[in-house]
């Protein structure tokens, strides 16, 4: 992991704690991926470049405090890495590391979420 030296623009926030995916029990990974809001966060991160998405850029129907908790659960499951960049906290999906620990699990969740999105779109179009 990279070493960060304090700078004049250092954040007032405590840096996030990251759990190595190799230390994550299967139950924690499954719990993290079971929640629909966290699935949305993971799916959007999977479609973005590393460090491209700030926490505030996700359109999910939860409060800031609840969103922070969702990010913490994803970090604790080894799925997410975060770093501060001025007032923003940027995110990176730890796909390769997570896939090494739980081969195919993330792909299955992303595929399942994608199928649900397609199904919901088709149902909406059929009602119109």
N, C-alpha and C positions, 0 to 999 in steps of 0.2 A: 504494500500500500504506500502511496506517496506521502512524503513528510511535508507538513505545512508549517511554515514559520509565521509567527504573528506579524501582521502588517498594520500600517496606519489605518487601513480600511477594514480591519478585522471586524467580524460580526459580534454583536453583543450576545448572541445566542450561544448556547452550549452546542458544540459540534455533535452531530448525530453519532450514535454507537451502531456499528455494523457487525452483524453476526456472520461468521464465515458459513457458507452453505453446508460445508462438511460437518458442521456442529449442529445442524438443524434436524430434529426428529421428524419423521414422516407426518406425524399427527399435526405438528405446527405448520408444515407446508400445506397440508390438506385444509386446515382451518383457515389459513391465510387466503387460499384460492377459492374457498367456498362462498365467500361473500360477493354479491353482485357488484357493489361499489368497487371493491378491490379488483374484481375481474375487469371492470371498466378501466381502472387505473393501469393495470398490467397490460391490457390490450392496447391502450393508447401509447404507453411507453414502448411496447413492442414495435409500433409503427413509427417511432421517432428515433432520431439519432441520439447517441449518448449525450447527456448533459443539455439537451435541447429544451426540455420541458421543466418549467418552474412549477412549484406546488400550486400556485394560484391560477395556473392556466387550464386546469381541469374543470369541466362543466359537469359537476355531480350534485345531486340534490341533498347535500348535507352541510352542516355548519362548518366553520373553519376548525373548531375544536375537534369535531368528529372526523374531519378530513385528516387532521394531524394524527389522530389515533390510527386511522387506516394506514397512513404512511408508516407509522411505527410498527404496526403488525407486519407489514410487508418487509421492513428492514429486519425485524426479528426472525422472519422466516428465510432470510438470506436472499430474497428476491430483488431487493432494492438497495441501491447505494445513493447517498445524497451528499451534496457539498454546498456550502454557502458561497454565493457570489454577490457581494454587496448585500442589498436588502432581500435578495431572492435566494431561495433554496432550490437548487437544480437536482434533477433525478436521472438515474441511469438504471435500466433493467439489467440485472446481473444474469443474463440469459445463459451464457456459456458456463458460468460457475454453477448455476442452479441445475442446468441440464446434466452436468457431470455428476452431481449428487443424486438427482432424481430424473434419469433419462426418460424423455417422452412425456413427462407430466405436464410441463408448461405448454408443450405443443398441443396436447389433448385439451387442456383448458382453453387455449386460444381458439382451437378448431371448434369446440363446443360453443363458445361465446359467439363466434362468427356465424355458426348455424342458427343460433337463437336470433341474432340480428336479422339474418336473411328471412327467417320464418316470420318475425314480427313485421318486417317490411311487406312481405307478401300478404299477410293478413290485413294490414292497413289498406293496401291497394285493392284487395278483394272487397272490402267494405265500401269503398268509394264508388 
